[in-house]
Amino acid sequence: MTLASTTAASSAVHSARRNGLNLNSIAATNGNPSSPPVMAHSNDADEQYWSAIRDEFPITQNLLYFNNGTMGPSPLVVTERVTDRIKHVDATGDYGGDYEGIRTALAHVVNAESGDQIAFTHNVSEAISIVSSGIDLKAGDEVLLTNQEHAGNAIPWLARKKRDGIEIKFVPLTDDKWNAFSDDEFVQRVSDAITPRTRAISMPHLTCTTGQLLPIKRLAALARSKNIWFLADGAHPPGMLQTDVRDLGVHAYASCGHKWLLGPKGIGFLYIAPDFMEHVIPTWSGGEADKYWGYDARLDFLPTASRYDFATQNFALFDGLQCAIEFMEKIGFDKIEARVKYLTNTLRTGLHEMSDGKFHFLTPESSMTGLTTIKLDKMNYKDFADKLMANCKARTRIVPEGGLEASRFSVHIYTSPDDIGKFLEGTKSVLG
């Protein structure tokens, strides 16, 4: 890329931000097609396109950021939308907004039938809590989880156990040497764990620990065949992988805006299938969750998923999430998935070349997503993370869950191949 083309790309992206990001015009300025093919390889034209997108993310100026799986930094256009909305509210007192339009946008992201099946939450944990506290469970009833859960999918069910005496069973994802079970093996293990008392299964679509992509469609079908509710912890796929809740067949899908969708922090959502909604009773509620309430002591909840969110909300966050979705839609979720897989493949190839005697992979090769986890053979995983940050300003995530004591790296559309090269050099230097 020449200096002139780099300047043109930078100018285009800043102009686009002021006028509402138009990625097609950025691509045209770069002499690149509006939908660049990014699969098993990349080229200069592709990188010019992605470099223009990368310029939207201030974090790229400060860090080698390899922890999108914890927090996805928002592009400037999203931050500015949130700030503008907050200023508007404080200047006018107009604090409402088009909430139903945002429900519809989220429905499109996960291919729900309509926004009527989308509830707003603050995060994934809250979405899971709506389900875990709302379904009918009695003492002795069983719920199945995996043995590598994020706290957000474990604590809500453990709280229900504490309150009502239900039983929680953890199904292992790996053997005792951390080798992941195949899809067939894991589905069989879940099937074997089911008893006549099993009422619900709640498992991650993509594990936060190793990035293992679970066979959710098969697990949901197994659950439905036995009249068991199935909830997916979908914190990671939306915004990284194309997600279709109807194809998956889940009863509920909990996700968030602050990871791979690159939205504001403190906003999430819950998809509820039509045949499940009547079985999830709101256990805390308030204004606007109702179709009717009166001094005749009657309360009728809304017939839609809006029954689970209520009262005054910070519309600036919702407006920001809408902006983040628009940002990603202009790129194309298919192109984003392809780009993330390309970057992950580049990262893993480089790691493989230095792994001998230093670490081994915990992420199954078949799970080509934005997350990669390794387990160090000699160095302490916390020391490794600290040294990466100190030596090359690379932010990663430690993985203490399930006793893994591992190291996780994640990439997204703002990550460049050059970032990966610097990260690999830093990793090699730290490991010695």
C-alpha beads as a LAMMPS data file, in Angstrom:
LAMMPS data file: protein, C-alpha beads

432 atoms
431 bonds

1 atom types
1 bond types

-500.0 500.0 xlo xhi
-500.0 500.0 ylo yhi
-500.0 500.0 zlo zhi

Masses

1 110.0

Atoms # bond

1 1 1 0.000 0.000 0.000
2 1 1 1.400 3.416 -0.949
3 1 1 1.468 6.469 1.296
4 1 1 -1.103 8.123 -0.959
5 1 1 -3.524 5.202 -0.765
6 1 1 -3.067 4.973 3.009
7 1 1 -3.863 8.674 3.350
8 1 1 -6.905 8.270 1.104
9 1 1 -8.165 5.345 3.184
10 1 1 -7.749 7.276 6.436
11 1 1 -9.459 10.334 4.974
12 1 1 -12.308 8.207 3.698
13 1 1 -12.993 6.524 7.002
14 1 1 -12.990 9.791 8.966
15 1 1 -15.271 11.406 6.391
16 1 1 -17.556 8.377 6.564
17 1 1 -17.728 8.647 10.355
18 1 1 -18.919 12.232 10.148
19 1 1 -21.555 11.373 7.565
20 1 1 -22.696 7.997 8.872
21 1 1 -20.237 5.222 8.092
22 1 1 -20.488 4.065 4.488
23 1 1 -18.167 1.141 4.006
24 1 1 -19.075 0.773 0.358
25 1 1 -17.689 4.228 -0.316
26 1 1 -14.538 3.404 1.667
27 1 1 -14.033 0.326 -0.464
28 1 1 -14.561 2.341 -3.628
29 1 1 -12.007 4.923 -2.437
30 1 1 -9.524 2.101 -1.921
31 1 1 -10.181 0.643 -5.340
32 1 1 -11.509 -2.440 -3.593
33 1 1 -14.845 -4.216 -4.143
34 1 1 -17.509 -3.475 -1.543
35 1 1 -17.592 -7.109 -0.482
36 1 1 -13.959 -8.226 -0.427
37 1 1 -13.437 -11.993 -0.489
38 1 1 -11.456 -12.968 2.603
39 1 1 -11.189 -16.714 3.033
40 1 1 -8.016 -18.799 3.077
41 1 1 -5.789 -15.925 2.001
42 1 1 -5.634 -12.160 1.835
43 1 1 -4.076 -9.583 -0.484
44 1 1 -3.109 -5.922 -0.503
45 1 1 -6.547 -4.765 -1.652
46 1 1 -8.229 -6.723 1.132
47 1 1 -5.871 -5.326 3.744
48 1 1 -6.468 -1.767 2.548
49 1 1 -10.191 -2.281 3.071
50 1 1 -9.758 -3.779 6.545
51 1 1 -7.215 -1.127 7.494
52 1 1 -9.837 1.544 6.856
53 1 1 -12.204 -0.292 9.193
54 1 1 -9.449 -0.737 11.772
55 1 1 -8.995 3.045 11.899
56 1 1 -12.390 3.268 13.572
57 1 1 -11.072 1.551 16.728
58 1 1 -8.981 3.712 19.094
59 1 1 -7.835 0.670 21.032
60 1 1 -5.604 -0.328 18.114
61 1 1 -3.479 2.752 18.830
62 1 1 -2.804 1.670 22.408
63 1 1 -2.621 -2.103 22.635
64 1 1 -2.213 -5.397 20.882
65 1 1 -5.737 -6.277 21.923
66 1 1 -6.351 -10.023 21.939
67 1 1 -9.223 -10.146 24.414
68 1 1 -12.343 -9.397 22.391
69 1 1 -13.902 -12.475 23.966
70 1 1 -14.163 -10.535 27.220
71 1 1 -14.889 -7.044 25.931
72 1 1 -15.303 -5.922 22.353
73 1 1 -14.129 -2.336 21.875
74 1 1 -16.649 -0.170 20.052
75 1 1 -15.757 1.744 16.892
76 1 1 -15.766 5.519 17.214
77 1 1 -18.999 5.839 15.273
78 1 1 -20.753 3.860 18.054
79 1 1 -19.162 5.860 20.865
80 1 1 -20.195 9.075 19.168
81 1 1 -23.771 7.848 18.697
82 1 1 -24.039 7.035 22.415
83 1 1 -22.529 10.373 23.429
84 1 1 -24.797 12.309 21.072
85 1 1 -27.876 10.554 22.448
86 1 1 -26.911 11.282 26.060
87 1 1 -26.404 14.949 25.183
88 1 1 -29.764 15.021 23.404
89 1 1 -31.574 13.569 26.417
90 1 1 -29.998 16.042 28.814
91 1 1 -30.721 18.969 26.495
92 1 1 -34.348 18.071 25.726
93 1 1 -35.687 15.681 28.362
94 1 1 -36.642 13.331 25.524
95 1 1 -35.372 10.006 26.849
96 1 1 -37.395 7.563 24.746
97 1 1 -36.597 5.970 21.417
98 1 1 -37.383 3.307 18.869
99 1 1 -37.006 0.258 21.086
100 1 1 -39.054 -1.928 18.765
101 1 1 -36.763 -1.097 15.869
102 1 1 -33.803 -2.336 17.892
103 1 1 -35.652 -5.541 18.807
104 1 1 -36.191 -6.074 15.096
105 1 1 -32.498 -5.435 14.356
106 1 1 -31.452 -7.981 16.987
107 1 1 -33.981 -10.471 15.618
108 1 1 -32.290 -10.133 12.214
109 1 1 -28.861 -10.733 13.769
110 1 1 -29.911 -14.129 15.170
111 1 1 -32.640 -14.851 12.582
112 1 1 -35.531 -14.856 15.034
113 1 1 -38.979 -14.628 13.490
114 1 1 -39.603 -11.135 14.844
115 1 1 -38.627 -8.590 17.475
116 1 1 -41.513 -9.904 19.583
117 1 1 -39.191 -12.759 20.573
118 1 1 -36.396 -10.467 21.819
119 1 1 -36.119 -9.219 25.417
120 1 1 -33.617 -6.574 26.453
121 1 1 -31.197 -7.310 29.293
122 1 1 -28.032 -5.758 30.667
123 1 1 -25.900 -8.835 29.916
124 1 1 -25.926 -12.574 29.310
125 1 1 -26.104 -13.404 33.022
126 1 1 -29.335 -11.451 33.372
127 1 1 -30.805 -13.154 30.313
128 1 1 -30.004 -16.577 31.755
129 1 1 -31.435 -15.512 35.119
130 1 1 -34.752 -14.664 33.482
131 1 1 -35.032 -18.272 32.354
132 1 1 -33.484 -19.986 35.369
133 1 1 -35.766 -18.156 37.791
134 1 1 -38.849 -18.190 35.586
135 1 1 -39.403 -21.840 34.663
136 1 1 -41.261 -24.252 36.909
137 1 1 -38.718 -26.291 38.870
138 1 1 -39.187 -28.217 42.089
139 1 1 -36.835 -29.781 44.621
140 1 1 -35.066 -32.736 43.042
141 1 1 -35.517 -31.576 39.453
142 1 1 -32.277 -31.671 37.471
143 1 1 -30.513 -29.174 35.231
144 1 1 -27.516 -30.139 33.085
145 1 1 -24.544 -27.812 32.542
146 1 1 -21.007 -28.423 31.261
147 1 1 -17.926 -28.470 33.483
148 1 1 -16.491 -25.381 31.744
149 1 1 -19.169 -22.767 32.331
150 1 1 -18.748 -19.037 32.603
151 1 1 -20.023 -17.905 35.998
152 1 1 -22.883 -16.213 34.158
153 1 1 -24.376 -19.568 33.171
154 1 1 -23.563 -21.380 36.407
155 1 1 -24.508 -18.980 39.198
156 1 1 -28.111 -18.352 38.069
157 1 1 -28.809 -22.093 38.207
158 1 1 -26.882 -22.574 41.446
159 1 1 -28.927 -19.746 42.952
160 1 1 -32.082 -21.640 41.968
161 1 1 -30.621 -24.741 43.622
162 1 1 -29.997 -22.733 46.785
163 1 1 -33.545 -21.411 46.740
164 1 1 -35.585 -24.437 45.665
165 1 1 -33.364 -27.486 46.094
166 1 1 -32.960 -28.428 42.436
167 1 1 -30.012 -30.588 41.390
168 1 1 -27.208 -29.430 39.072
169 1 1 -25.229 -31.973 37.054
170 1 1 -22.051 -31.029 35.189
171 1 1 -21.280 -32.929 31.983
172 1 1 -17.523 -33.028 31.141
173 1 1 -16.372 -31.536 27.842
174 1 1 -12.976 -33.268 27.863
175 1 1 -11.138 -36.291 29.153
176 1 1 -8.800 -35.973 32.149
177 1 1 -5.972 -34.798 29.851
178 1 1 -8.050 -31.868 28.513
179 1 1 -8.666 -33.519 25.143
180 1 1 -12.042 -32.330 23.876
181 1 1 -14.668 -34.966 23.192
182 1 1 -15.964 -35.146 19.648
183 1 1 -19.470 -33.916 18.926
184 1 1 -20.732 -37.497 18.843
185 1 1 -19.079 -38.330 22.160
186 1 1 -20.370 -35.206 23.888
187 1 1 -23.940 -35.628 22.656
188 1 1 -23.838 -39.205 23.932
189 1 1 -22.551 -38.060 27.328
190 1 1 -25.359 -35.527 27.615
191 1 1 -27.862 -38.194 26.620
192 1 1 -26.441 -40.553 29.250
193 1 1 -26.736 -37.834 31.916
194 1 1 -30.458 -37.332 31.291
195 1 1 -32.803 -38.937 33.807
196 1 1 -36.586 -38.780 34.305
197 1 1 -35.942 -35.794 36.616
198 1 1 -34.055 -33.709 34.022
199 1 1 -36.049 -30.558 33.273
200 1 1 -33.562 -28.217 31.586
201 1 1 -30.195 -28.148 29.806
202 1 1 -28.214 -24.906 29.709
203 1 1 -24.919 -24.950 27.799
204 1 1 -22.656 -22.555 25.900
205 1 1 -22.888 -22.331 22.135
206 1 1 -19.169 -21.523 22.210
207 1 1 -17.233 -22.105 25.414
208 1 1 -15.550 -19.099 27.009
209 1 1 -12.714 -21.336 28.162
210 1 1 -11.329 -22.941 25.024
211 1 1 -13.535 -21.668 22.198
212 1 1 -14.994 -25.124 21.646
213 1 1 -18.048 -24.889 19.399
214 1 1 -20.689 -27.228 20.796
215 1 1 -23.221 -29.126 18.635
216 1 1 -26.105 -26.995 19.888
217 1 1 -28.520 -28.012 17.138
218 1 1 -28.118 -31.695 18.023
219 1 1 -28.314 -31.015 21.749
220 1 1 -31.469 -28.931 21.357
221 1 1 -33.062 -31.666 19.251
222 1 1 -32.146 -34.235 21.913
223 1 1 -33.696 -32.047 24.606
224 1 1 -36.886 -31.445 22.638
225 1 1 -37.254 -35.184 21.957
226 1 1 -37.416 -35.726 25.720
227 1 1 -39.556 -32.662 26.588
228 1 1 -36.609 -30.898 28.235
229 1 1 -36.032 -27.140 27.970
230 1 1 -32.812 -26.116 26.210
231 1 1 -31.116 -22.752 26.762
232 1 1 -27.941 -21.725 24.920
233 1 1 -25.437 -19.320 26.441
234 1 1 -24.729 -17.405 23.254
235 1 1 -22.335 -14.792 24.611
236 1 1 -19.849 -15.290 21.770
237 1 1 -21.267 -16.266 18.357
238 1 1 -23.403 -13.212 17.398
239 1 1 -21.113 -10.758 15.650
240 1 1 -18.460 -13.425 15.064
241 1 1 -20.345 -16.336 13.506
242 1 1 -23.583 -16.157 11.568
243 1 1 -26.232 -17.277 14.052
244 1 1 -29.649 -18.799 13.321
245 1 1 -31.696 -19.538 16.428
246 1 1 -34.525 -21.061 14.436
247 1 1 -32.185 -23.520 12.757
248 1 1 -30.584 -24.338 16.113
249 1 1 -34.010 -25.161 17.552
250 1 1 -33.258 -23.794 21.032
251 1 1 -35.969 -22.717 23.448
252 1 1 -33.920 -19.667 24.468
253 1 1 -30.675 -17.979 23.461
254 1 1 -28.901 -15.486 25.745
255 1 1 -26.415 -13.022 24.266
256 1 1 -24.927 -9.565 24.638
257 1 1 -23.907 -6.474 22.702
258 1 1 -20.561 -5.794 24.333
259 1 1 -18.463 -8.634 22.881
260 1 1 -18.436 -9.556 19.197
261 1 1 -21.217 -7.137 18.213
262 1 1 -18.891 -4.322 19.350
263 1 1 -21.701 -2.412 21.011
264 1 1 -21.925 -0.371 24.220
265 1 1 -21.211 -2.052 27.519
266 1 1 -24.163 -2.963 29.738
267 1 1 -26.666 -4.182 27.149
268 1 1 -27.696 -7.711 26.218
269 1 1 -30.666 -9.619 24.895
270 1 1 -32.620 -12.829 25.216
271 1 1 -34.339 -14.738 22.429
272 1 1 -37.368 -16.715 23.578
273 1 1 -38.980 -19.240 21.223
274 1 1 -42.760 -18.864 20.816
275 1 1 -43.475 -22.252 22.392
276 1 1 -41.377 -21.393 25.460
277 1 1 -42.559 -17.924 26.446
278 1 1 -45.630 -19.030 28.383
279 1 1 -43.409 -21.287 30.509
280 1 1 -41.033 -18.493 31.616
281 1 1 -42.874 -16.424 34.214
282 1 1 -41.354 -12.999 34.981
283 1 1 -40.113 -13.121 38.570
284 1 1 -39.284 -9.432 38.778
285 1 1 -41.145 -6.836 36.835
286 1 1 -42.338 -3.267 36.507
287 1 1 -43.895 -0.637 34.302
288 1 1 -44.294 -1.403 30.580
289 1 1 -43.999 -5.166 31.052
290 1 1 -47.769 -5.292 31.282
291 1 1 -50.651 -5.444 28.869
292 1 1 -52.938 -4.484 31.767
293 1 1 -52.728 -3.832 35.468
294 1 1 -55.347 -2.295 37.703
295 1 1 -56.699 -1.778 41.188
296 1 1 -58.875 -4.810 40.624
297 1 1 -55.600 -6.616 41.509
298 1 1 -55.253 -8.078 38.027
299 1 1 -52.031 -8.169 36.034
300 1 1 -51.711 -9.342 32.442
301 1 1 -48.184 -9.485 31.060
302 1 1 -47.462 -8.522 27.475
303 1 1 -47.765 -11.479 25.080
304 1 1 -44.256 -10.773 23.737
305 1 1 -40.718 -11.002 25.129
306 1 1 -41.092 -7.346 26.135
307 1 1 -42.659 -8.732 29.306
308 1 1 -39.129 -9.423 30.599
309 1 1 -37.769 -5.869 30.340
310 1 1 -39.344 -2.918 32.035
311 1 1 -39.203 0.621 33.358
312 1 1 -36.815 3.435 32.444
313 1 1 -33.914 2.395 30.230
314 1 1 -30.835 4.219 28.966
315 1 1 -31.785 4.556 25.316
316 1 1 -28.296 5.810 24.454
317 1 1 -27.029 2.249 24.905
318 1 1 -29.729 0.836 22.656
319 1 1 -29.056 3.502 20.054
320 1 1 -25.374 2.623 20.234
321 1 1 -26.129 -1.072 19.757
322 1 1 -28.288 -0.215 16.742
323 1 1 -25.324 1.746 15.342
324 1 1 -22.950 -1.186 15.973
325 1 1 -25.287 -3.551 14.124
326 1 1 -25.537 -1.113 11.213
327 1 1 -21.727 -0.855 11.178
328 1 1 -21.390 -4.632 10.918
329 1 1 -24.228 -5.080 8.442
330 1 1 -22.511 -2.664 6.046
331 1 1 -19.457 -4.904 6.141
332 1 1 -21.551 -8.068 5.990
333 1 1 -21.770 -10.720 8.688
334 1 1 -20.581 -13.338 6.196
335 1 1 -17.465 -11.285 5.442
336 1 1 -16.877 -10.746 9.155
337 1 1 -17.045 -14.482 9.851
338 1 1 -14.641 -15.192 6.996
339 1 1 -12.242 -12.486 8.190
340 1 1 -12.253 -13.749 11.778
341 1 1 -11.530 -17.290 10.584
342 1 1 -8.716 -16.063 8.350
343 1 1 -7.114 -14.148 11.233
344 1 1 -7.543 -17.078 13.607
345 1 1 -5.942 -19.440 11.127
346 1 1 -3.014 -17.024 10.756
347 1 1 -2.617 -16.849 14.536
348 1 1 -2.844 -20.598 15.082
349 1 1 -0.398 -21.351 12.272
350 1 1 2.167 -19.074 13.894
351 1 1 1.561 -20.548 17.325
352 1 1 1.951 -24.089 16.012
353 1 1 5.411 -23.233 14.733
354 1 1 6.642 -22.392 18.251
355 1 1 4.569 -24.773 20.378
356 1 1 6.908 -27.755 20.681
357 1 1 7.863 -28.231 24.325
358 1 1 6.300 -24.917 25.345
359 1 1 2.522 -25.335 25.175
360 1 1 -0.285 -27.356 23.654
361 1 1 -3.623 -26.331 22.199
362 1 1 -6.856 -26.826 24.115
363 1 1 -9.078 -25.466 21.329
364 1 1 -10.174 -28.265 18.979
365 1 1 -8.909 -27.774 15.428
366 1 1 -12.489 -28.157 14.190
367 1 1 -13.588 -25.089 16.179
368 1 1 -12.334 -22.375 13.820
369 1 1 -13.715 -19.327 15.616
370 1 1 -12.269 -16.116 17.032
371 1 1 -11.060 -17.804 20.237
372 1 1 -7.862 -19.815 20.699
373 1 1 -6.701 -21.295 24.007
374 1 1 -3.346 -22.845 24.880
375 1 1 -2.046 -24.510 28.037
376 1 1 1.557 -23.745 28.897
377 1 1 3.818 -26.712 29.650
378 1 1 6.218 -24.894 31.977
379 1 1 5.375 -21.226 32.586
380 1 1 2.611 -20.118 34.951
381 1 1 -0.355 -18.854 32.930
382 1 1 -0.780 -15.709 35.043
383 1 1 2.899 -14.812 34.732
384 1 1 2.645 -15.343 30.984
385 1 1 -0.249 -12.870 30.681
386 1 1 1.554 -10.304 32.836
387 1 1 4.749 -10.562 30.762
388 1 1 2.885 -10.232 27.474
389 1 1 1.311 -7.036 28.746
390 1 1 4.566 -5.672 30.159
391 1 1 6.781 -6.601 27.202
392 1 1 4.579 -5.874 24.189
393 1 1 1.354 -4.337 25.522
394 1 1 -0.636 -7.411 24.507
395 1 1 -3.865 -7.879 26.474
396 1 1 -5.081 -11.483 26.668
397 1 1 -7.282 -13.484 29.066
398 1 1 -6.333 -16.025 31.682
399 1 1 -8.601 -19.078 31.920
400 1 1 -8.911 -20.345 35.492
401 1 1 -12.375 -21.863 34.912
402 1 1 -12.666 -25.595 35.406
403 1 1 -9.096 -25.782 36.654
404 1 1 -7.758 -25.229 33.130
405 1 1 -5.161 -22.590 34.117
406 1 1 -4.769 -21.690 30.468
407 1 1 -4.274 -18.668 28.186
408 1 1 -6.884 -17.418 25.710
409 1 1 -6.419 -15.164 22.690
410 1 1 -9.149 -13.672 20.504
411 1 1 -9.173 -11.696 17.267
412 1 1 -11.778 -9.576 15.506
413 1 1 -12.147 -7.330 12.468
414 1 1 -9.902 -4.601 13.897
415 1 1 -7.024 -7.086 14.297
416 1 1 -4.453 -6.874 11.503
417 1 1 -2.033 -9.529 10.271
418 1 1 0.708 -7.176 11.460
419 1 1 -0.811 -7.255 14.968
420 1 1 -0.672 -11.028 14.853
421 1 1 2.962 -10.938 13.740
422 1 1 3.903 -8.654 16.635
423 1 1 1.919 -10.796 19.058
424 1 1 3.685 -13.953 17.890
425 1 1 7.066 -12.268 18.257
426 1 1 6.132 -11.175 21.777
427 1 1 4.916 -14.649 22.675
428 1 1 8.105 -16.239 21.401
429 1 1 10.205 -13.762 23.377
430 1 1 8.274 -14.335 26.610
431 1 1 8.431 -18.117 26.299
432 1 1 12.152 -18.021 25.505

Bonds

1 1 1 2
2 1 2 3
3 1 3 4
4 1 4 5
5 1 5 6
6 1 6 7
7 1 7 8
8 1 8 9
9 1 9 10
10 1 10 11
11 1 11 12
12 1 12 13
13 1 13 14
14 1 14 15
15 1 15 16
16 1 16 17
17 1 17 18
18 1 18 19
19 1 19 20
20 1 20 21
21 1 21 22
22 1 22 23
23 1 23 24
24 1 24 25
25 1 25 26
26 1 26 27
27 1 27 28
28 1 28 29
29 1 29 30
30 1 30 31
31 1 31 32
32 1 32 33
33 1 33 34
34 1 34 35
35 1 35 36
36 1 36 37
37 1 37 38
38 1 38 39
39 1 39 40
40 1 40 41
41 1 41 42
42 1 42 43
43 1 43 44
44 1 44 45
45 1 45 46
46 1 46 47
47 1 47 48
48 1 48 49
49 1 49 50
50 1 50 51
51 1 51 52
52 1 52 53
53 1 53 54
54 1 54 55
55 1 55 56
56 1 56 57
57 1 57 58
58 1 58 59
59 1 59 60
60 1 60 61
61 1 61 62
62 1 62 63
63 1 63 64
64 1 64 65
65 1 65 66
66 1 66 67
67 1 67 68
68 1 68 69
69 1 69 70
70 1 70 71
71 1 71 72
72 1 72 73
73 1 73 74
74 1 74 75
75 1 75 76
76 1 76 77
77 1 77 78
78 1 78 79
79 1 79 80
80 1 80 81
81 1 81 82
82 1 82 83
83 1 83 84
84 1 84 85
85 1 85 86
86 1 86 87
87 1 87 88
88 1 88 89
89 1 89 90
90 1 90 91
91 1 91 92
92 1 92 93
93 1 93 94
94 1 94 95
95 1 95 96
96 1 96 97
97 1 97 98
98 1 98 99
99 1 99 100
100 1 100 101
101 1 101 102
102 1 102 103
103 1 103 104
104 1 104 105
105 1 105 106
106 1 106 107
107 1 107 108
108 1 108 109
109 1 109 110
110 1 110 111
111 1 111 112
112 1 112 113
113 1 113 114
114 1 114 115
115 1 115 116
116 1 116 117
117 1 117 118
118 1 118 119
119 1 119 120
120 1 120 121
121 1 121 122
122 1 122 123
123 1 123 124
124 1 124 125
125 1 125 126
126 1 126 127
127 1 127 128
128 1 128 129
129 1 129 130
130 1 130 131
131 1 131 132
132 1 132 133
133 1 133 134
134 1 134 135
135 1 135 136
136 1 136 137
137 1 137 138
138 1 138 139
139 1 139 140
140 1 140 141
141 1 141 142
142 1 142 143
143 1 143 144
144 1 144 145
145 1 145 146
146 1 146 147
147 1 147 148
148 1 148 149
149 1 149 150
150 1 150 151
151 1 151 152
152 1 152 153
153 1 153 154
154 1 154 155
155 1 155 156
156 1 156 157
157 1 157 158
158 1 158 159
159 1 159 160
160 1 160 161
161 1 161 162
162 1 162 163
163 1 163 164
164 1 164 165
165 1 165 166
166 1 166 167
167 1 167 168
168 1 168 169
169 1 169 170
170 1 170 171
171 1 171 172
172 1 172 173
173 1 173 174
174 1 174 175
175 1 175 176
176 1 176 177
177 1 177 178
178 1 178 179
179 1 179 180
180 1 180 181
181 1 181 182
182 1 182 183
183 1 183 184
184 1 184 185
185 1 185 186
186 1 186 187
187 1 187 188
188 1 188 189
189 1 189 190
190 1 190 191
191 1 191 192
192 1 192 193
193 1 193 194
194 1 194 195
195 1 195 196
196 1 196 197
197 1 197 198
198 1 198 199
199 1 199 200
200 1 200 201
201 1 201 202
202 1 202 203
203 1 203 204
204 1 204 205
205 1 205 206
206 1 206 207
207 1 207 208
208 1 208 209
209 1 209 210
210 1 210 211
211 1 211 212
212 1 212 213
213 1 213 214
214 1 214 215
215 1 215 216
216 1 216 217
217 1 217 218
218 1 218 219
219 1 219 220
220 1 220 221
221 1 221 222
222 1 222 223
223 1 223 224
224 1 224 225
225 1 225 226
226 1 226 227
227 1 227 228
228 1 228 229
229 1 229 230
230 1 230 231
231 1 231 232
232 1 232 233
233 1 233 234
234 1 234 235
235 1 235 236
236 1 236 237
237 1 237 238
238 1 238 239
239 1 239 240
240 1 240 241
241 1 241 242
242 1 242 243
243 1 243 244
244 1 244 245
245 1 245 246
246 1 246 247
247 1 247 248
248 1 248 249
249 1 249 250
250 1 250 251
251 1 251 252
252 1 252 253
253 1 253 254
254 1 254 255
255 1 255 256
256 1 256 257
257 1 257 258
258 1 258 259
259 1 259 260
260 1 260 261
261 1 261 262
262 1 262 263
263 1 263 264
264 1 264 265
265 1 265 266
266 1 266 267
267 1 267 268
268 1 268 269
269 1 269 270
270 1 270 271
271 1 271 272
272 1 272 273
273 1 273 274
274 1 274 275
275 1 275 276
276 1 276 277
277 1 277 278
278 1 278 279
279 1 279 280
280 1 280 281
281 1 281 282
282 1 282 283
283 1 283 284
284 1 284 285
285 1 285 286
286 1 286 287
287 1 287 288
288 1 288 289
289 1 289 290
290 1 290 291
291 1 291 292
292 1 292 293
293 1 293 294
294 1 294 295
295 1 295 296
296 1 296 297
297 1 297 298
298 1 298 299
299 1 299 300
300 1 300 301
301 1 301 302
302 1 302 303
303 1 303 304
304 1 304 305
305 1 305 306
306 1 306 307
307 1 307 308
308 1 308 309
309 1 309 310
310 1 310 311
311 1 311 312
312 1 312 313
313 1 313 314
314 1 314 315
315 1 315 316
316 1 316 317
317 1 317 318
318 1 318 319
319 1 319 320
320 1 320 321
321 1 321 322
322 1 322 323
323 1 323 324
324 1 324 325
325 1 325 326
326 1 326 327
327 1 327 328
328 1 328 329
329 1 329 330
330 1 330 331
331 1 331 332
332 1 332 333
333 1 333 334
334 1 334 335
335 1 335 336
336 1 336 337
337 1 337 338
338 1 338 339
339 1 339 340
340 1 340 341
341 1 341 342
342 1 342 343
343 1 343 344
344 1 344 345
345 1 345 346
346 1 346 347
347 1 347 348
348 1 348 349
349 1 349 350
350 1 350 351
351 1 351 352
352 1 352 353
353 1 353 354
354 1 354 355
355 1 355 356
356 1 356 357
357 1 357 358
358 1 358 359
359 1 359 360
360 1 360 361
361 1 361 362
362 1 362 363
363 1 363 364
364 1 364 365
365 1 365 366
366 1 366 367
367 1 367 368
368 1 368 369
369 1 369 370
370 1 370 371
371 1 371 372
372 1 372 373
373 1 373 374
374 1 374 375
375 1 375 376
376 1 376 377
377 1 377 378
378 1 378 379
379 1 379 380
380 1 380 381
381 1 381 382
382 1 382 383
383 1 383 384
384 1 384 385
385 1 385 386
386 1 386 387
387 1 387 388
388 1 388 389
389 1 389 390
390 1 390 391
391 1 391 392
392 1 392 393
393 1 393 394
394 1 394 395
395 1 395 396
396 1 396 397
397 1 397 398
398 1 398 399
399 1 399 400
400 1 400 401
401 1 401 402
402 1 402 403
403 1 403 404
404 1 404 405
405 1 405 406
406 1 406 407
407 1 407 408
408 1 408 409
409 1 409 410
410 1 410 411
411 1 411 412
412 1 412 413
413 1 413 414
414 1 414 415
415 1 415 416
416 1 416 417
417 1 417 418
418 1 418 419
419 1 419 420
420 1 420 421
421 1 421 422
422 1 422 423
423 1 423 424
424 1 424 425
425 1 425 426
426 1 426 427
427 1 427 428
428 1 428 429
429 1 429 430
430 1 430 431
431 1 431 432
